[in-house]
């Protein structure tokens, strides 16, 4: 009897996780326009383009901002980060506060608006290699990373698809 109750609990838990993941995927494809955001709702006021964020952050430790930009890459393991274009040759890593939500893995090339905190950070070699692995890059690309780099990092409270 205990095994049957345990099995039923596991099945119901797995079903609820599947339904939750399905709801996030549905919102990303636009089939459910009421759920086109992830995490907290994003404010529509004072949105700045991602290309202007480096100037806004200049000389500051961090800045609260609502930013719009084009997604360049997404974690292919579970959608736990995304890269957003800053300029033709730079990107910023956008992570999600306390891993409280994830985004769909198919957002590359899509425009998003996200709200949270931007700051400068030195990314270690190990972390850079981890991100490349999550993005599905080749072993050669991963091993080519040999020194830390300074870049803008953004911790988002919410992401809205445009």
N, C-alpha and C positions, 0 to 999 in steps of 0.2 A: 504494500500500500504506500509506504514512504517513497519507494522508487517511482511509483506512478505520479505522485504529487510532485516530486522533484523534476521528473521528466516534463510534466505539464508546465511547471514554472519556467524551465529552460526554454521550452517551445514558445510560450507567451512572451518571454523576454526577447527572444530572437525576432519574433514577429513585430514587436514594437520598435525595435531598432531598424528593421527593414522598412517599416512604414515611415519612420522619421527620415531615413535616408531618401526614400522615394519622394517625400514631400519636398526636400531640398532640391532634388534633381528636377522635379516638376517646375518649381519656381524659377530655376535657372533657364529652362527652355521656353519660358513665357506662357506655358499652358495655364498657369495659375497666377494672373497678374497681381492679385492681392498679396502674394507672398514673394515678391521679387526682391526681397532684402534678406540679409543674414545678420544675425546678432541684433543689436539695438537699431531702431529706426534712425535714419540719417536726416539731419536738418538740411533744408534746401537753401538756407540763407548763407551768404558769404562764402560761396564755393569758389576755391581758387584752382586754376589748372596746375597739374603736377609740374609742368615746366617752370612755374614760378616759385615752387616750394623751396628750392635752394636759396633764393634771395630772401624769402620770408624768414628762413631759419638762420641766416647768416648772423654771426655774433651772439647767438643765443644757445643755451643748453638744450632747450626743447621748446616746442610750440604746439598749442592745441589748434587743430585746423580741420576743415572740411575740404577735401581735395577730390578733383575728378581727373581721371587718366585712363590710358589704355593698358589692359593687362597684356604683359609680354610672356608670362609663364606662370604655371600653377603647380604646386606640389602634386605629383601624380600618385603619391601613396594614399593620401586622404584629404587633400584640399586644405592643408593646415597653414599655407602661406601662398602669396602671389607676388610676382614681380610686376611693378608698374613703371612705365617709361617716364623718365625725367627729361632726357634730351636724346639726340640721335645715338649717342654712345653710352648713356648711363641709365641705370635703373635703380629703383629702391625696393627693398624687401618690405612687404606688408604682411605682418603677422596679426593674429587675432587675440585680443586680450584674454589672458588666462586659458587659452585654447577653448573658449566658451562656445565657439561655433566654427564651422568650416565652410568653404565655398566649393561649388562644383568644379570638377577637374577640367571642364571644357570651356573655361572663360577666356582662353587666349584669344586676343584680338578684339575683345569686347570692351566697351566703355563702362566704367564703374565710378561711383561716388562713394567715398569712405570718410569716416569721421573718427578722430582720435588724436594721438600724440606722435609728433615727428621729432627725431633727435639724431645726432651724429653718433656713430658707433664704429669701433674697430672690430671687423669680423675676422676671427681666427682662421687659420688654414683648415683646421678640422671642421669648423662650422661651414666654411665655403664648400668643402668637399661633400659634406653631408647634404647641403642644399642641392648640389649638382646631382648627387645620387638620387635624391627625392624627385628631381626633375627628369630622371631617366637618361641622363647624359652618359656618354661612353667612358670607359675606364681611362682612356688617354686624356680626355678633357678633365676628368677628376684629378688625375695625377699631375696635370700641368699646373695646378694651383700650388705655389710654393712660398707665398708670403701673405701676411695679413693685409687687409685693405680697409680703408676708412670709407664709409658710405652712410647715406641717410637711411634710417630704419623708421618704419611707421607701425605703431601698435593701434589697430583699428578696434573701435567699439561696435561698429556696424558697417556693412557694405550694402550698397543699393545698385542694382543693375540699371543701366540706362537703355 
